Amino acid sequence: MKICEPNIRVGVIHGPGNRIAPVWFDLKHRKHTVREITNSWRDRQGETVRIHFHVTDDGALYELVYDLGNTTWALEQIETL
């Protein structure tokens, strides 16, 4: 299901190098622990580079997007497992 939930809180681990990995995120005042990152990729939206992560908790697959231009996170998609 395509959604757009801008400006969500995401806990990340930085490193090594320029890598980041989400470990949890808040959605509607509920903390979701990331169990697995199944895929990640980069794209451009105009001049801004965005990093997409497909992550799972124990019940769904989520697409989290980190905007390098304004350093914010958004949730773009949810699929129930």
Gaussian input, Z-matrix of N, CA and C with variables (Angstrom, degrees):
# hf/3-21g

backbone

0 1
 N
 C     1     B1
 C     2     B2     1     A1
 N     3     B3     2     A2     1     D1
 C     4     B4     3     A3     2     D2
 C     5     B5     4     A4     3     D3
 N     6     B6     5     A5     4     D4
 C     7     B7     6     A6     5     D5
 C     8     B8     7     A7     6     D6
 N     9     B9     8     A8     7     D7
 C    10    B10     9     A9     8     D8
 C    11    B11    10    A10     9     D9
 N    12    B12    11    A11    10    D10
 C    13    B13    12    A12    11    D11
 C    14    B14    13    A13    12    D12
 N    15    B15    14    A14    13    D13
 C    16    B16    15    A15    14    D14
 C    17    B17    16    A16    15    D15
 N    18    B18    17    A17    16    D16
 C    19    B19    18    A18    17    D17
 C    20    B20    19    A19    18    D18
 N    21    B21    20    A20    19    D19
 C    22    B22    21    A21    20    D20
 C    23    B23    22    A22    21    D21
 N    24    B24    23    A23    22    D22
 C    25    B25    24    A24    23    D23
 C    26    B26    25    A25    24    D24
 N    27    B27    26    A26    25    D25
 C    28    B28    27    A27    26    D26
 C    29    B29    28    A28    27    D27
 N    30    B30    29    A29    28    D28
 C    31    B31    30    A30    29    D29
 C    32    B32    31    A31    30    D30
 N    33    B33    32    A32    31    D31
 C    34    B34    33    A33    32    D32
 C    35    B35    34    A34    33    D33
 N    36    B36    35    A35    34    D34
 C    37    B37    36    A36    35    D35
 C    38    B38    37    A37    36    D36
 N    39    B39    38    A38    37    D37
 C    40    B40    39    A39    38    D38
 C    41    B41    40    A40    39    D39
 N    42    B42    41    A41    40    D40
 C    43    B43    42    A42    41    D41
 C    44    B44    43    A43    42    D42
 N    45    B45    44    A44    43    D43
 C    46    B46    45    A45    44    D44
 C    47    B47    46    A46    45    D45
 N    48    B48    47    A47    46    D46
 C    49    B49    48    A48    47    D47
 C    50    B50    49    A49    48    D48
 N    51    B51    50    A50    49    D49
 C    52    B52    51    A51    50    D50
 C    53    B53    52    A52    51    D51
 N    54    B54    53    A53    52    D52
 C    55    B55    54    A54    53    D53
 C    56    B56    55    A55    54    D54
 N    57    B57    56    A56    55    D55
 C    58    B58    57    A57    56    D56
 C    59    B59    58    A58    57    D57
 N    60    B60    59    A59    58    D58
 C    61    B61    60    A60    59    D59
 C    62    B62    61    A61    60    D60
 N    63    B63    62    A62    61    D61
 C    64    B64    63    A63    62    D62
 C    65    B65    64    A64    63    D63
 N    66    B66    65    A65    64    D64
 C    67    B67    66    A66    65    D65
 C    68    B68    67    A67    66    D66
 N    69    B69    68    A68    67    D67
 C    70    B70    69    A69    68    D68
 C    71    B71    70    A70    69    D69
 N    72    B72    71    A71    70    D70
 C    73    B73    72    A72    71    D71
 C    74    B74    73    A73    72    D72
 N    75    B75    74    A74    73    D73
 C    76    B76    75    A75    74    D74
 C    77    B77    76    A76    75    D75
 N    78    B78    77    A77    76    D76
 C    79    B79    78    A78    77    D77
 C    80    B80    79    A79    78    D78
 N    81    B81    80    A80    79    D79
 C    82    B82    81    A81    80    D80
 C    83    B83    82    A82    81    D81
 N    84    B84    83    A83    82    D82
 C    85    B85    84    A84    83    D83
 C    86    B86    85    A85    84    D84
 N    87    B87    86    A86    85    D85
 C    88    B88    87    A87    86    D86
 C    89    B89    88    A88    87    D87
 N    90    B90    89    A89    88    D88
 C    91    B91    90    A90    89    D89
 C    92    B92    91    A91    90    D90
 N    93    B93    92    A92    91    D91
 C    94    B94    93    A93    92    D92
 C    95    B95    94    A94    93    D93
 N    96    B96    95    A95    94    D94
 C    97    B97    96    A96    95    D95
 C    98    B98    97    A97    96    D96
 N    99    B99    98    A98    97    D97
 C   100   B100    99    A99    98    D98
 C   101   B101   100   A100    99    D99
 N   102   B102   101   A101   100   D100
 C   103   B103   102   A102   101   D101
 C   104   B104   103   A103   102   D102
 N   105   B105   104   A104   103   D103
 C   106   B106   105   A105   104   D104
 C   107   B107   106   A106   105   D105
 N   108   B108   107   A107   106   D106
 C   109   B109   108   A108   107   D107
 C   110   B110   109   A109   108   D108
 N   111   B111   110   A110   109   D109
 C   112   B112   111   A111   110   D110
 C   113   B113   112   A112   111   D111
 N   114   B114   113   A113   112   D112
 C   115   B115   114   A114   113   D113
 C   116   B116   115   A115   114   D114
 N   117   B117   116   A116   115   D115
 C   118   B118   117   A117   116   D116
 C   119   B119   118   A118   117   D117
 N   120   B120   119   A119   118   D118
 C   121   B121   120   A120   119   D119
 C   122   B122   121   A121   120   D120
 N   123   B123   122   A122   121   D121
 C   124   B124   123   A123   122   D122
 C   125   B125   124   A124   123   D123
 N   126   B126   125   A125   124   D124
 C   127   B127   126   A126   125   D125
 C   128   B128   127   A127   126   D126
 N   129   B129   128   A128   127   D127
 C   130   B130   129   A129   128   D128
 C   131   B131   130   A130   129   D129
 N   132   B132   131   A131   130   D130
 C   133   B133   132   A132   131   D131
 C   134   B134   133   A133   132   D132
 N   135   B135   134   A134   133   D133
 C   136   B136   135   A135   134   D134
 C   137   B137   136   A136   135   D135
 N   138   B138   137   A137   136   D136
 C   139   B139   138   A138   137   D137
 C   140   B140   139   A139   138   D138
 N   141   B141   140   A140   139   D139
 C   142   B142   141   A141   140   D140
 C   143   B143   142   A142   141   D141
 N   144   B144   143   A143   142   D142
 C   145   B145   144   A144   143   D143
 C   146   B146   145   A145   144   D144
 N   147   B147   146   A146   145   D145
 C   148   B148   147   A147   146   D146
 C   149   B149   148   A148   147   D147
 N   150   B150   149   A149   148   D148
 C   151   B151   150   A150   149   D149
 C   152   B152   151   A151   150   D150
 N   153   B153   152   A152   151   D151
 C   154   B154   153   A153   152   D152
 C   155   B155   154   A154   153   D153
 N   156   B156   155   A155   154   D154
 C   157   B157   156   A156   155   D155
 C   158   B158   157   A157   156   D156
 N   159   B159   158   A158   157   D157
 C   160   B160   159   A159   158   D158
 C   161   B161   160   A160   159   D159
 N   162   B162   161   A161   160   D160
 C   163   B163   162   A162   161   D161
 C   164   B164   163   A163   162   D162
 N   165   B165   164   A164   163   D163
 C   166   B166   165   A165   164   D164
 C   167   B167   166   A166   165   D165
 N   168   B168   167   A167   166   D166
 C   169   B169   168   A168   167   D167
 C   170   B170   169   A169   168   D168
 N   171   B171   170   A170   169   D169
 C   172   B172   171   A171   170   D170
 C   173   B173   172   A172   171   D171
 N   174   B174   173   A173   172   D172
 C   175   B175   174   A174   173   D173
 C   176   B176   175   A175   174   D174
 N   177   B177   176   A176   175   D175
 C   178   B178   177   A177   176   D176
 C   179   B179   178   A178   177   D177
 N   180   B180   179   A179   178   D178
 C   181   B181   180   A180   179   D179
 C   182   B182   181   A181   180   D180
 N   183   B183   182   A182   181   D181
 C   184   B184   183   A183   182   D182
 C   185   B185   184   A184   183   D183
 N   186   B186   185   A185   184   D184
 C   187   B187   186   A186   185   D185
 C   188   B188   187   A187   186   D186
 N   189   B189   188   A188   187   D187
 C   190   B190   189   A189   188   D188
 C   191   B191   190   A190   189   D189
 N   192   B192   191   A191   190   D190
 C   193   B193   192   A192   191   D191
 C   194   B194   193   A193   192   D192
 N   195   B195   194   A194   193   D193
 C   196   B196   195   A195   194   D194
 C   197   B197   196   A196   195   D195
 N   198   B198   197   A197   196   D196
 C   199   B199   198   A198   197   D197
 C   200   B200   199   A199   198   D198
 N   201   B201   200   A200   199   D199
 C   202   B202   201   A201   200   D200
 C   203   B203   202   A202   201   D201
 N   204   B204   203   A203   202   D202
 C   205   B205   204   A204   203   D203
 C   206   B206   205   A205   204   D204
 N   207   B207   206   A206   205   D205
 C   208   B208   207   A207   206   D206
 C   209   B209   208   A208   207   D207
 N   210   B210   209   A209   208   D208
 C   211   B211   210   A210   209   D209
 C   212   B212   211   A211   210   D210
 N   213   B213   212   A212   211   D211
 C   214   B214   213   A213   212   D212
 C   215   B215   214   A214   213   D213
 N   216   B216   215   A215   214   D214
 C   217   B217   216   A216   215   D215
 C   218   B218   217   A217   216   D216
 N   219   B219   218   A218   217   D217
 C   220   B220   219   A219   218   D218
 C   221   B221   220   A220   219   D219
 N   222   B222   221   A221   220   D220
 C   223   B223   222   A222   221   D221
 C   224   B224   223   A223   222   D222
 N   225   B225   224   A224   223   D223
 C   226   B226   225   A225   224   D224
 C   227   B227   226   A226   225   D225
 N   228   B228   227   A227   226   D226
 C   229   B229   228   A228   227   D227
 C   230   B230   229   A229   228   D228
 N   231   B231   230   A230   229   D229
 C   232   B232   231   A231   230   D230
 C   233   B233   232   A232   231   D231
 N   234   B234   233   A233   232   D232
 C   235   B235   234   A234   233   D233
 C   236   B236   235   A235   234   D234
 N   237   B237   236   A236   235   D235
 C   238   B238   237   A237   236   D236
 C   239   B239   238   A238   237   D237
 N   240   B240   239   A239   238   D238
 C   241   B241   240   A240   239   D239
 C   242   B242   241   A241   240   D240

   B1=1.4393
   B2=1.5261
   B3=1.3107
   B4=1.4572
   B5=1.5163
   B6=1.3307
   B7=1.4624
   B8=1.5188
   B9=1.2913
   B10=1.4520
   B11=1.5148
   B12=1.3089
   B13=1.4649
   B14=1.5244
   B15=1.3522
   B16=1.4605
   B17=1.5198
   B18=1.3078
   B19=1.4627
   B20=1.5255
   B21=1.3262
   B22=1.4535
   B23=1.5286
   B24=1.3319
   B25=1.4718
   B26=1.5157
   B27=1.3484
   B28=1.4602
   B29=1.5226
   B30=1.3328
   B31=1.4576
   B32=1.5145
   B33=1.3399
   B34=1.4619
   B35=1.5285
   B36=1.3146
   B37=1.4551
   B38=1.5239
   B39=1.3273
   B40=1.4613
   B41=1.5131
   B42=1.3396
   B43=1.4477
   B44=1.5099
   B45=1.2859
   B46=1.4645
   B47=1.5233
   B48=1.3090
   B49=1.4620
   B50=1.5143
   B51=1.3137
   B52=1.4665
   B53=1.5227
   B54=1.3136
   B55=1.4655
   B56=1.5201
   B57=1.3438
   B58=1.4609
   B59=1.5212
   B60=1.3195
   B61=1.4611
   B62=1.5203
   B63=1.3327
   B64=1.4626
   B65=1.5216
   B66=1.3532
   B67=1.4618
   B68=1.5236
   B69=1.3268
   B70=1.4627
   B71=1.5263
   B72=1.3355
   B73=1.4650
   B74=1.5191
   B75=1.3251
   B76=1.4701
   B77=1.5110
   B78=1.3175
   B79=1.4579
   B80=1.5185
   B81=1.3231
   B82=1.4694
   B83=1.5236
   B84=1.3301
   B85=1.4637
   B86=1.5251
   B87=1.3233
   B88=1.4565
   B89=1.5198
   B90=1.3272
   B91=1.4625
   B92=1.5261
   B93=1.3296
   B94=1.4605
   B95=1.5255
   B96=1.3221
   B97=1.4610
   B98=1.5181
   B99=1.3165
   B100=1.4607
   B101=1.5278
   B102=1.3161
   B103=1.4677
   B104=1.5223
   B105=1.3516
   B106=1.4573
   B107=1.5240
   B108=1.3222
   B109=1.4675
   B110=1.5133
   B111=1.3228
   B112=1.4601
   B113=1.5199
   B114=1.3426
   B115=1.4587
   B116=1.5216
   B117=1.3251
   B118=1.4630
   B119=1.5245
   B120=1.3222
   B121=1.4510
   B122=1.5213
   B123=1.3139
   B124=1.4663
   B125=1.5153
   B126=1.3405
   B127=1.4577
   B128=1.5262
   B129=1.2971
   B130=1.4623
   B131=1.5112
   B132=1.3229
   B133=1.4631
   B134=1.5205
   B135=1.3372
   B136=1.4539
   B137=1.5175
   B138=1.3250
   B139=1.4581
   B140=1.5303
   B141=1.3208
   B142=1.4614
   B143=1.5220
   B144=1.3194
   B145=1.4660
   B146=1.5214
   B147=1.3363
   B148=1.4610
   B149=1.5187
   B150=1.3345
   B151=1.4630
   B152=1.5234
   B153=1.3253
   B154=1.4664
   B155=1.5247
   B156=1.3212
   B157=1.4590
   B158=1.5205
   B159=1.3261
   B160=1.4533
   B161=1.5166
   B162=1.3306
   B163=1.4599
   B164=1.5221
   B165=1.3221
   B166=1.4576
   B167=1.5189
   B168=1.3347
   B169=1.4594
   B170=1.5264
   B171=1.2830
   B172=1.4637
   B173=1.5302
   B174=1.3479
   B175=1.4487
   B176=1.5048
   B177=1.3437
   B178=1.4559
   B179=1.5207
   B180=1.3355
   B181=1.4509
   B182=1.5239
   B183=1.3283
   B184=1.4602
   B185=1.5198
   B186=1.3327
   B187=1.4571
   B188=1.5191
   B189=1.3343
   B190=1.4576
   B191=1.5239
   B192=1.3365
   B193=1.4650
   B194=1.5212
   B195=1.3348
   B196=1.4638
   B197=1.5168
   B198=1.3234
   B199=1.4627
   B200=1.5267
   B201=1.3204
   B202=1.4624
   B203=1.5289
   B204=1.3315
   B205=1.4567
   B206=1.5119
   B207=1.3345
   B208=1.4762
   B209=1.5236
   B210=1.3382
   B211=1.4729
   B212=1.5319
   B213=1.3266
   B214=1.4637
   B215=1.5213
   B216=1.3343
   B217=1.4545
   B218=1.5223
   B219=1.3290
   B220=1.4655
   B221=1.5271
   B222=1.3255
   B223=1.4607
   B224=1.5127
   B225=1.3356
   B226=1.4643
   B227=1.5180
   B228=1.3380
   B229=1.4594
   B230=1.5258
   B231=1.3400
   B232=1.4626
   B233=1.5164
   B234=1.3250
   B235=1.4641
   B236=1.5072
   B237=1.3091
   B238=1.4627
   B239=1.5223
   B240=1.3250
   B241=1.4711
   B242=1.5009
   A1=107.88
   A2=117.10
   A3=122.60
   A4=108.94
   A5=116.63
   A6=122.02
   A7=107.26
   A8=116.62
   A9=119.99
   A10=107.81
   A11=114.68
   A12=122.02
   A13=106.23
   A14=117.50
   A15=119.53
   A16=112.79
   A17=114.95
   A18=123.15
   A19=114.11
   A20=116.56
   A21=119.45
   A22=109.11
   A23=115.89
   A24=121.07
   A25=108.66
   A26=115.34
   A27=121.48
   A28=108.00
   A29=116.60
   A30=121.93
   A31=108.72
   A32=117.08
   A33=120.58
   A34=111.48
   A35=114.37
   A36=122.46
   A37=106.38
   A38=116.67
   A39=122.24
   A40=109.96
   A41=115.89
   A42=121.16
   A43=112.85
   A44=117.23
   A45=126.67
   A46=110.53
   A47=116.20
   A48=121.26
   A49=111.28
   A50=116.35
   A51=122.20
   A52=112.96
   A53=117.99
   A54=120.84
   A55=111.79
   A56=114.58
   A57=121.46
   A58=107.40
   A59=115.80
   A60=121.01
   A61=108.96
   A62=117.81
   A63=119.40
   A64=110.84
   A65=116.38
   A66=121.01
   A67=112.51
   A68=117.88
   A69=122.61
   A70=108.66
   A71=116.32
   A72=121.18
   A73=108.97
   A74=115.49
   A75=122.29
   A76=109.47
   A77=116.50
   A78=122.04
   A79=107.53
   A80=115.83
   A81=122.43
   A82=111.21
   A83=115.51
   A84=123.74
   A85=113.61
   A86=116.41
   A87=121.40
   A88=109.01
   A89=116.65
   A90=121.79
   A91=109.86
   A92=115.61
   A93=122.60
   A94=108.19
   A95=116.43
   A96=121.26
   A97=109.01
   A98=116.44
   A99=121.31
   A100=108.56
   A101=115.90
   A102=121.29
   A103=111.11
   A104=116.12
   A105=119.93
   A106=109.69
   A107=115.79
   A108=121.71
   A109=105.40
   A110=116.70
   A111=120.13
   A112=113.14
   A113=117.04
   A114=120.62
   A115=108.44
   A116=116.62
   A117=120.50
   A118=109.11
   A119=116.12
   A120=121.96
   A121=109.61
   A122=115.75
   A123=122.35
   A124=109.54
   A125=115.60
   A126=120.95
   A127=108.47
   A128=115.74
   A129=121.66
   A130=109.29
   A131=114.63
   A132=121.55
   A133=104.26
   A134=115.86
   A135=120.04
   A136=108.90
   A137=116.67
   A138=121.90
   A139=112.70
   A140=117.29
   A141=121.70
   A142=111.69
   A143=115.84
   A144=121.91
   A145=108.03
   A146=115.93
   A147=121.93
   A148=108.97
   A149=115.78
   A150=121.51
   A151=107.98
   A152=116.45
   A153=123.16
   A154=108.84
   A155=115.70
   A156=122.06
   A157=108.91
   A158=117.37
   A159=121.13
   A160=106.03
   A161=116.97
   A162=121.70
   A163=109.66
   A164=115.91
   A165=120.87
   A166=109.82
   A167=114.33
   A168=120.28
   A169=103.33
   A170=120.24
   A171=118.82
   A172=113.80
   A173=118.23
   A174=118.23
   A175=116.92
   A176=118.73
   A177=119.94
   A178=110.98
   A179=114.69
   A180=123.59
   A181=106.90
   A182=117.05
   A183=122.58
   A184=109.21
   A185=115.81
   A186=120.84
   A187=108.25
   A188=115.52
   A189=122.32
   A190=108.34
   A191=116.04
   A192=120.36
   A193=109.42
   A194=115.43
   A195=121.80
   A196=108.68
   A197=116.38
   A198=123.35
   A199=108.09
   A200=117.20
   A201=121.46
   A202=112.21
   A203=117.73
   A204=121.34
   A205=113.17
   A206=116.29
   A207=119.23
   A208=112.41
   A209=116.57
   A210=124.35
   A211=113.03
   A212=115.98
   A213=121.29
   A214=109.80
   A215=114.25
   A216=122.51
   A217=109.88
   A218=115.54
   A219=121.60
   A220=108.50
   A221=115.57
   A222=122.36
   A223=105.98
   A224=117.36
   A225=120.82
   A226=114.37
   A227=117.02
   A228=118.05
   A229=110.99
   A230=115.39
   A231=121.78
   A232=107.64
   A233=116.70
   A234=123.10
   A235=109.10
   A236=117.72
   A237=119.79
   A238=109.24
   A239=115.10
   A240=120.45
   A241=111.69
   D1=123.19
   D2=-179.46
   D3=-79.49
   D4=125.85
   D5=175.68
   D6=-138.39
   D7=169.93
   D8=173.24
   D9=-138.97
   D10=101.89
   D11=178.56
   D12=-110.72
   D13=95.03
   D14=-176.81
   D15=-77.37
   D16=160.67
   D17=171.88
   D18=54.96
   D19=50.58
   D20=174.86
   D21=-89.44
   D22=157.36
   D23=176.84
   D24=-86.68
   D25=133.34
   D26=-179.99
   D27=-135.62
   D28=131.35
   D29=172.39
   D30=-91.32
   D31=131.74
   D32=-175.98
   D33=-130.40
   D34=158.75
   D35=169.82
   D36=-108.87
   D37=130.91
   D38=178.36
   D39=-100.81
   D40=139.48
   D41=171.67
   D42=100.82
   D43=165.25
   D44=-2.53
   D45=-73.31
   D46=157.58
   D47=-178.61
   D48=67.35
   D49=-137.68
   D50=-179.10
   D51=-93.17
   D52=10.74
   D53=-176.53
   D54=-74.28
   D55=147.17
   D56=171.54
   D57=-133.21
   D58=150.45
   D59=178.88
   D60=-141.16
   D61=119.63
   D62=176.98
   D63=-68.94
   D64=139.47
   D65=178.86
   D66=-118.30
   D67=-20.99
   D68=173.69
   D69=-158.96
   D70=161.23
   D71=174.04
   D72=-151.10
   D73=153.65
   D74=176.81
   D75=-99.35
   D76=133.22
   D77=174.83
   D78=-136.84
   D79=115.69
   D80=-179.65
   D81=53.82
   D82=48.22
   D83=176.62
   D84=65.23
   D85=23.88
   D86=176.64
   D87=-126.21
   D88=127.49
   D89=-179.32
   D90=-83.05
   D91=128.34
   D92=177.10
   D93=-111.83
   D94=125.89
   D95=177.12
   D96=-88.33
   D97=128.98
   D98=178.24
   D99=-75.57
   D100=118.53
   D101=179.00
   D102=-87.94
   D103=-34.32
   D104=-177.53
   D105=-155.79
   D106=141.78
   D107=168.48
   D108=-98.43
   D109=112.84
   D110=-174.73
   D111=-90.21
   D112=-21.02
   D113=-177.58
   D114=-165.24
   D115=151.50
   D116=171.24
   D117=-150.61
   D118=150.38
   D119=179.38
   D120=-160.65
   D121=165.77
   D122=178.32
   D123=-115.26
   D124=149.64
   D125=170.96
   D126=-144.58
   D127=177.71
   D128=177.62
   D129=-120.61
   D130=140.46
   D131=171.49
   D132=-124.39
   D133=94.73
   D134=-170.79
   D135=69.29
   D136=-125.75
   D137=178.62
   D138=-87.93
   D139=-9.21
   D140=-173.94
   D141=-89.76
   D142=131.26
   D143=173.96
   D144=-89.74
   D145=134.87
   D146=177.56
   D147=-122.67
   D148=143.28
   D149=175.85
   D150=-110.96
   D151=124.12
   D152=-179.71
   D153=-101.55
   D154=140.56
   D155=175.66
   D156=-130.48
   D157=126.68
   D158=166.56
   D159=-91.65
   D160=120.95
   D161=-177.75
   D162=-129.96
   D163=155.82
   D164=176.19
   D165=-121.52
   D166=147.63
   D167=162.67
   D168=-108.69
   D169=-149.18
   D170=-179.98
   D171=-88.91
   D172=1.34
   D173=-175.64
   D174=-135.75
   D175=-10.27
   D176=-175.43
   D177=-156.74
   D178=167.07
   D179=173.11
   D180=-108.96
   D181=129.54
   D182=-176.01
   D183=-121.42
   D184=149.23
   D185=170.87
   D186=-110.94
   D187=109.25
   D188=175.84
   D189=-98.26
   D190=140.73
   D191=-178.38
   D192=-128.38
   D193=125.54
   D194=176.70
   D195=-103.24
   D196=122.39
   D197=179.90
   D198=-93.33
   D199=111.01
   D200=-177.72
   D201=-69.52
   D202=-23.46
   D203=-178.95
   D204=-69.67
   D205=-47.81
   D206=-178.92
   D207=-112.56
   D208=8.93
   D209=177.23
   D210=49.99
   D211=48.83
   D212=176.34
   D213=-123.68
   D214=158.59
   D215=177.52
   D216=-109.88
   D217=148.34
   D218=174.33
   D219=-139.24
   D220=154.73
   D221=172.69
   D222=-104.50
   D223=121.49
   D224=-176.28
   D225=-104.27
   D226=-23.78
   D227=-172.50
   D228=-156.47
   D229=145.61
   D230=174.58
   D231=-133.13
   D232=133.27
   D233=170.61
   D234=-126.93
   D235=125.14
   D236=177.40
   D237=-76.33
   D238=144.62
   D239=-178.23
   D240=-89.63

